[in-house]
Amino acid sequence: GENVEQHPSTLSVQEGDSAVIKCTYSDSASNYFPWYKQELGKRPQLIIDIRSNVGEKKDQRIAVTLNKTAKHFSLHITETQPEDSAVYFCAARYLGANNLFFGTGTRLTVIP
Amino acid sequence: EAGVTQFPSHSVIEKGQTVTLRCDPISGHDNLYWYRRVMGKEIKFLLHFVKESKQDESGMPNNRFLAERTGGTYSTLKVQPAELEDSGVYFCASSPWLDEGQGSYEQYFGPGTRLTVT
């Protein structure tokens, strides 16, 4: 099956700085890579996703990049705000499967 | 539109007892998934229903876990008898049916049930 590794496990940044979270995956057949944000006491929510036929996707202050050759993808958050503080999970889905394989999560703290 | 709901939000039981978790997916979603997160680790897949049928139960840890999806609507996950290592947060997610390569693969998560086995 797929194996997803995520780094770092914790990340603290000053408000206004950028944050980058990186993930690697093992199965070259994986074709969908979502990022979920889980605020304290709330459900995980999709914030951005990318398919394997695209190298980069951006939505306002967040962007995801995918390097299929190296089998890694990254989440970039620019101009961070205190409300960005949460646990972020990357995941991968491989072709033909329906379930997601998740990373271990990154706790992001934005310091005002 | 109501989101995925789960009940209870928290459950504390003793080792050897039985617990049943419930998930109500978004109406009309054929796919229903159960995941579990043990503290500090990844959210790990348990099983997947398509309507009332188990499509993939490869993630179920052992035969103490039994999942059902009556009539293709809500689902239950029973743990009997519970062990200490079963503690964690159990998430349910749902998604509409789609053909490979079509539409969004987004899975909508519930708030989770925090299970503590003492």
Interface residues (C-beta under 8 A of the other chain):
Chain A: G1 V4 Q6 Y32 P34 Y36 K42 R43 P44 Q45 L46 D49 F89 A91 R93 L95 G96 A97 N98 N99 L100 F101 F102 G103 T104 G105
Chain B: G3 V4 N31 Y33 Y35 G40 K41 E42 I43 K44 F45 H48 Q55 D56 S58 G59 F91 S95 E100 S104 Y105 E106 Q107 Y108 F109 G110 P111 G112
